[in-house]
């Protein structure tokens, strides 16, 4: 049986939560979504969480409420899933690629500073693999130049920088709850903010610009059918089925992230004597959530094939976005990104990884090294 790169951790509590919603007769945007928003905001230590149908929707709405438009520039990273940078294009703004740090694949603050022009309006950062960026330096740049700081925390649910939860540091934080994420609802996302007016606008934007969603109308003493439509919005809201799963996953998040941390530590120990593998590095005063465990090796492609032949899946996260045809005209040379992405390989890491499967992975990696004479 193939060992996957990612696998969600579900049990009877998640199944029961879905059954409860299905039996209630209310499966759309409703009470479970509201409860999830409240508890997720409390977990992060922010005032508002707005639940959505994807992390991509969260990124798009972040660009909208940041009032970015055609002609504006947003400094971003090439080492990310394309949603991060597609969202910039959705509002007509232009991605400007900063380079990354060789050790972490996180955006390099020094490169951010070099990319700033009179057109720069925002910085988007990604906590690659759940390992926090150098937020002290990045926050200082954003404050100094009056730039909006948007965290793409799709990899960072539960991670911390100096005691602050990732996603709760910038003006806007964007989360994905896709099936492979640390908090997995199948599909889903959220955007968080401490600004009351921004949160109110986000709630309208996720429901087509309508001033009152169906659940808020239903909970009145008498069903209030009247609403206004104040701007063009989107069909981006979460519904109560993933919200119910999310509530259970949130209650288990610390436990699941602890298991991820244990497996990351086991990888570190098992691979530390292999000089042909570079293990992931963690910034001081941070606590990763270990969304993934990414090694660097000059033998990436051969190792990928070798492991696949032995029923062990691996991944490459990511092809730099500025390799894609539609991004080739975007400004910003990224020589470090160009060098390291060819070396990145994601090993299997998820809470329910077994000792037997972990042993298979390490044995196969070592066998590959011996066969190559490394």
C-alpha positions as CSV (number, residue, x, y, z in Angstrom):
1,X,0.0,0.0,0.0
2,X,1.3,3.4,-1.0
3,X,2.3,5.8,1.8
4,X,0.8,9.2,0.9
5,X,2.4,12.6,1.3
6,X,-0.6,13.9,3.2
7,X,-3.6,12.4,4.9
8,X,-6.3,14.0,7.0
9,X,-6.9,12.6,10.5
10,X,-10.6,11.8,10.9
11,X,-12.4,9.8,13.5
12,X,-15.9,9.1,14.9
13,X,-16.2,12.6,16.3
14,X,-16.0,14.1,12.8
15,X,-18.4,11.6,11.4
16,X,-20.9,12.3,14.2
17,X,-20.6,16.0,13.6
18,X,-21.6,15.6,10.0
19,X,-24.5,13.4,10.8
20,X,-25.8,16.0,13.3
21,X,-25.8,18.7,10.7
22,X,-27.4,16.4,8.1
23,X,-30.2,15.5,10.5
24,X,-30.8,19.1,11.5
25,X,-32.2,20.0,8.1
26,X,-29.9,23.1,8.0
27,X,-26.8,22.4,6.0
28,X,-26.1,25.8,4.5
29,X,-24.5,28.9,6.1
30,X,-25.9,28.6,9.6
31,X,-25.3,28.1,13.3
32,X,-22.3,25.7,13.0
33,X,-20.5,28.2,10.7
34,X,-21.1,31.0,13.2
35,X,-19.9,28.8,16.1
36,X,-16.8,27.8,14.1
37,X,-16.0,31.4,13.3
38,X,-16.3,32.4,17.0
39,X,-14.1,29.6,18.3
40,X,-11.5,30.0,15.5
41,X,-11.2,33.7,16.2
42,X,-10.7,32.9,19.9
43,X,-8.1,30.3,19.2
44,X,-6.1,32.8,17.1
45,X,-6.6,35.7,19.5
46,X,-8.3,37.9,16.9
47,X,-11.6,39.8,16.9
48,X,-13.1,38.4,13.7
49,X,-12.9,35.2,11.6
50,X,-15.0,35.0,8.5
51,X,-15.5,31.4,7.2
52,X,-15.3,30.8,3.5
53,X,-15.4,28.0,1.0
54,X,-11.6,28.0,0.3
55,X,-8.3,29.5,1.1
56,X,-8.3,30.9,-2.4
57,X,-11.5,32.8,-1.6
58,X,-9.8,34.2,1.5
59,X,-6.8,35.4,-0.5
60,X,-9.1,37.0,-3.1
61,X,-11.2,38.8,-0.5
62,X,-8.0,40.0,1.3
63,X,-7.0,41.7,-2.0
64,X,-10.5,43.2,-2.3
65,X,-10.8,44.7,1.2
66,X,-7.2,45.9,0.9
67,X,-8.6,48.0,-2.0
68,X,-5.9,46.9,-4.4
69,X,-6.5,47.7,-8.0
70,X,-5.0,47.9,-11.4
71,X,-1.6,49.6,-11.4
72,X,-0.9,48.6,-7.8
73,X,2.0,46.3,-7.0
74,X,2.1,43.5,-4.4
75,X,5.4,42.0,-3.3
76,X,5.0,38.2,-3.0
77,X,6.9,34.9,-3.1
78,X,7.3,32.6,-6.1
79,X,7.5,29.5,-3.9
80,X,3.8,28.9,-3.2
81,X,0.7,27.4,-4.6
82,X,-0.6,29.6,-7.4
83,X,-3.7,30.8,-5.4
84,X,-1.4,33.2,-3.5
85,X,-0.6,35.1,-6.7
86,X,-3.7,34.4,-8.8
87,X,-5.6,36.4,-6.0
88,X,-3.4,39.4,-6.8
89,X,-4.3,39.2,-10.5
90,X,-8.0,38.8,-9.6
91,X,-8.2,42.5,-8.6
92,X,-6.0,43.7,-11.5
93,X,-2.9,44.3,-9.4
94,X,0.6,43.1,-10.3
95,X,2.6,40.5,-8.4
96,X,6.3,41.5,-7.9
97,X,8.4,38.5,-6.9
98,X,10.8,38.8,-4.0
99,X,13.4,36.1,-3.6
100,X,13.4,33.5,-0.8
101,X,15.9,32.4,1.8
102,X,17.9,29.3,0.8
103,X,17.6,27.6,4.2
104,X,13.8,28.0,4.7
105,X,12.2,28.8,1.3
106,X,10.4,31.6,3.1
107,X,10.3,35.1,1.5
108,X,13.5,37.1,2.2
109,X,13.0,40.4,4.0
110,X,16.1,41.9,2.3
111,X,14.6,41.1,-1.1
112,X,11.2,42.6,-0.1
113,X,12.9,45.9,0.7
114,X,14.7,45.9,-2.7
115,X,11.4,45.4,-4.5
116,X,9.5,48.4,-3.0
117,X,8.5,51.2,-5.4
118,X,6.0,54.0,-5.4
119,X,3.4,51.5,-6.8
120,X,3.8,49.0,-3.9
121,X,0.7,48.7,-1.8
122,X,1.0,45.4,0.0
123,X,3.2,42.5,1.0
124,X,1.9,38.9,0.9
125,X,4.0,36.3,2.8
126,X,3.6,32.5,3.0
127,X,4.8,30.5,6.0
128,X,6.3,27.8,3.9
129,X,5.7,24.3,5.3
130,X,4.3,25.9,8.5
131,X,7.7,27.3,9.4
132,X,7.3,31.0,10.3
133,X,8.8,33.8,8.2
134,X,11.0,36.5,9.8
135,X,8.0,38.4,10.9
136,X,9.9,41.0,13.0
137,X,11.7,42.3,9.9
138,X,8.8,42.0,7.6
139,X,6.4,43.8,10.0
140,X,9.0,46.6,10.4
141,X,9.2,47.0,6.6
142,X,5.4,47.1,6.2
143,X,5.1,49.7,9.0
144,X,7.9,51.9,7.8
145,X,6.6,52.0,4.2
146,X,2.9,52.0,5.1
147,X,2.2,48.7,3.3
148,X,-0.7,46.3,4.0
149,X,0.7,43.0,5.3
150,X,-1.3,39.9,4.3
151,X,-0.4,36.5,5.7
152,X,-1.1,33.5,3.6
153,X,-1.3,31.1,6.5
154,X,-2.5,28.1,4.5
155,X,0.4,26.1,5.8
156,X,0.5,27.8,9.2
157,X,-2.6,26.8,11.2
158,X,-1.4,26.5,14.8
159,X,2.1,27.7,14.3
160,X,3.5,30.6,16.3
161,X,6.0,33.5,16.0
162,X,7.1,34.9,19.4
163,X,3.9,33.5,21.0
164,X,1.6,35.0,18.3
165,X,-0.4,32.6,16.2
166,X,0.5,32.7,12.5
167,X,-2.3,34.4,10.5
168,X,-3.0,36.8,13.4
169,X,0.0,39.0,12.8
170,X,-0.7,40.9,9.6
171,X,-3.7,43.1,9.0
172,X,-5.3,40.2,7.2
173,X,-4.7,36.5,7.7
174,X,-5.8,33.8,5.2
175,X,-6.3,30.2,6.0
176,X,-7.1,27.0,4.0
177,X,-8.9,24.0,5.4
178,X,-8.4,21.8,2.3
179,X,-8.1,18.1,2.9
180,X,-4.3,18.1,3.2
181,X,-4.1,21.0,5.7
182,X,-3.5,20.7,9.4
183,X,-7.1,21.6,10.1
184,X,-8.9,19.8,7.4
185,X,-12.6,20.2,6.5
186,X,-12.3,18.8,3.0
187,X,-12.7,22.2,1.4
188,X,-12.9,25.5,3.2
189,X,-11.0,28.6,4.4
190,X,-11.2,31.7,6.5
191,X,-10.0,35.2,6.6
192,X,-9.3,36.9,10.0
193,X,-9.0,40.6,11.0
194,X,-9.1,42.8,14.0
195,X,-10.9,45.6,12.2
196,X,-14.7,45.7,12.7
197,X,-15.5,47.5,9.5
198,X,-13.4,45.2,7.4
199,X,-15.0,42.1,9.0
200,X,-18.5,43.5,8.2
201,X,-17.6,44.1,4.6
202,X,-16.1,40.6,4.3
203,X,-19.3,39.1,5.6
204,X,-21.2,40.9,2.8
205,X,-18.6,40.1,0.1
206,X,-18.7,36.4,0.8
207,X,-22.5,36.4,0.2
208,X,-22.8,38.3,-3.1
209,X,-22.7,41.7,-1.4
210,X,-26.0,41.0,0.3
211,X,-26.5,42.8,3.6
212,X,-28.1,39.9,5.5
213,X,-27.3,36.2,5.1
214,X,-30.1,33.6,5.2
215,X,-29.2,32.4,8.8
216,X,-29.4,36.0,10.2
217,X,-32.8,36.4,8.6
218,X,-34.0,33.1,9.9
219,X,-33.0,33.8,13.5
220,X,-35.2,36.9,13.7
221,X,-38.5,36.5,15.6
222,X,-40.2,36.8,12.3
223,X,-38.4,35.8,9.1
224,X,-37.1,39.0,7.6
225,X,-37.0,38.6,3.9
226,X,-35.8,42.1,3.0
227,X,-32.2,42.8,2.3
228,X,-30.1,45.2,0.3
229,X,-27.2,44.5,-2.1
230,X,-24.5,47.1,-1.6
231,X,-21.7,45.9,-3.9
232,X,-20.7,43.1,-6.2
233,X,-19.8,40.2,-4.0
234,X,-19.0,36.5,-4.4
235,X,-20.5,33.1,-3.5
236,X,-17.7,32.3,-1.1
237,X,-19.3,31.4,2.2
238,X,-18.7,28.2,4.2
239,X,-21.6,26.0,5.0
240,X,-22.4,24.0,8.2
241,X,-21.1,20.6,7.0
242,X,-17.4,21.7,6.8
243,X,-17.9,24.0,9.8
244,X,-19.0,21.0,11.9
245,X,-15.9,19.1,10.8
246,X,-13.9,22.2,11.5
247,X,-15.1,22.5,15.1
248,X,-14.0,18.9,15.8
249,X,-10.7,19.4,14.0
250,X,-10.1,22.7,15.9
251,X,-10.6,20.8,19.2
252,X,-7.9,18.3,18.1
253,X,-5.5,20.8,16.4
254,X,-3.0,21.0,19.3
255,X,-2.9,17.2,19.6
256,X,-2.5,16.7,15.8
257,X,0.2,19.4,15.5
258,X,2.0,17.8,18.4
259,X,2.1,14.6,16.5
260,X,3.4,16.4,13.4
261,X,6.1,17.9,15.5
262,X,7.1,14.5,16.9
263,X,7.4,13.1,13.4
264,X,9.4,16.1,12.2
265,X,11.8,15.5,15.2
266,X,12.0,11.8,14.2
267,X,12.9,12.7,10.7
268,X,15.6,15.2,11.9
269,X,17.2,12.4,14.1
270,X,17.0,9.7,11.4
271,X,18.4,11.8,8.6
272,X,21.0,13.9,10.5
273,X,24.0,11.8,9.4
274,X,23.1,11.9,5.7
275,X,25.3,14.6,4.3
276,X,23.5,14.6,1.0
277,X,20.3,15.7,2.6
278,X,19.6,19.2,4.0
279,X,16.9,19.1,6.7
280,X,14.4,22.0,7.2
281,X,15.6,24.8,9.5
282,X,13.4,26.6,12.0
283,X,13.7,30.3,13.0
284,X,14.5,31.1,16.6
285,X,11.5,32.0,18.9
286,X,9.0,30.3,16.6
287,X,6.9,27.1,16.8
288,X,6.2,25.6,13.4
289,X,3.0,23.6,12.9
290,X,4.9,21.3,10.5
291,X,2.4,21.3,7.7
292,X,5.0,19.5,5.7
293,X,8.6,18.2,6.0
294,X,10.7,19.4,3.1
295,X,14.2,18.2,2.6
296,X,16.7,19.6,0.0
297,X,18.9,17.3,-2.0
298,X,20.8,17.5,-5.3
299,X,19.3,14.0,-6.0
300,X,15.7,15.1,-5.7
301,X,14.3,13.6,-8.9
302,X,16.1,10.3,-8.6
303,X,15.0,9.9,-5.0
304,X,11.5,10.8,-5.9
305,X,11.4,8.0,-8.5
306,X,13.2,5.5,-6.2
307,X,10.7,6.1,-3.3
308,X,7.7,5.9,-5.7
309,X,8.8,2.5,-6.9
310,X,8.7,1.4,-3.3
311,X,5.2,2.7,-2.6
312,X,6.3,5.9,-0.9
313,X,4.7,9.1,-2.3
314,X,6.6,12.4,-2.2
315,X,5.9,15.9,-3.6
316,X,7.5,19.0,-4.9
317,X,6.2,22.2,-3.3
318,X,6.5,24.2,-5.5
319,X,7.4,24.9,-9.1
320,X,8.2,28.7,-8.7
321,X,5.2,30.7,-9.9
322,X,7.4,32.9,-12.1
323,X,8.1,29.8,-14.2
324,X,4.5,29.7,-15.4
325,X,3.8,31.5,-18.7
326,X,1.3,34.0,-17.3
327,X,3.8,35.2,-14.6
328,X,6.9,35.5,-16.7
329,X,6.4,39.2,-17.3
330,X,6.2,40.0,-13.6
331,X,9.0,41.9,-12.2
332,X,11.6,40.4,-9.8
333,X,14.6,38.1,-10.4
334,X,14.7,35.2,-7.9
335,X,18.1,33.4,-8.2
336,X,17.8,31.7,-4.9
337,X,14.4,30.4,-5.7
338,X,15.7,29.2,-9.1
339,X,18.5,27.3,-7.4
340,X,16.7,25.6,-4.5
341,X,13.4,24.6,-6.0
342,X,15.2,21.9,-8.0
343,X,16.3,20.4,-4.6
344,X,13.0,20.5,-2.7
345,X,11.3,17.2,-1.9
346,X,8.3,16.8,0.5
347,X,8.3,13.6,2.6
348,X,5.2,12.0,4.0
349,X,4.0,13.7,7.2
350,X,0.6,13.6,8.8
351,X,-0.7,12.9,12.3
352,X,-1.6,9.2,11.7
353,X,1.7,8.2,10.2
354,X,2.6,4.8,11.7
355,X,5.9,3.6,13.0
356,X,5.9,0.9,10.3
357,X,5.5,3.4,7.5
358,X,8.1,5.7,9.0
359,X,10.5,2.9,9.1
360,X,9.8,2.0,5.5
361,X,10.5,5.6,4.5
362,X,13.8,5.9,6.3
363,X,15.0,2.5,5.2
364,X,14.3,3.4,1.5
365,X,16.0,6.7,1.8
366,X,19.1,5.1,3.3
367,X,19.1,2.3,0.7
368,X,19.0,5.0,-2.1
369,X,22.0,6.7,-0.6
370,X,24.0,3.5,-0.4
371,X,23.0,2.6,-4.0
372,X,24.2,6.0,-5.2
373,X,27.4,5.8,-3.1
374,X,26.5,8.9,-1.2
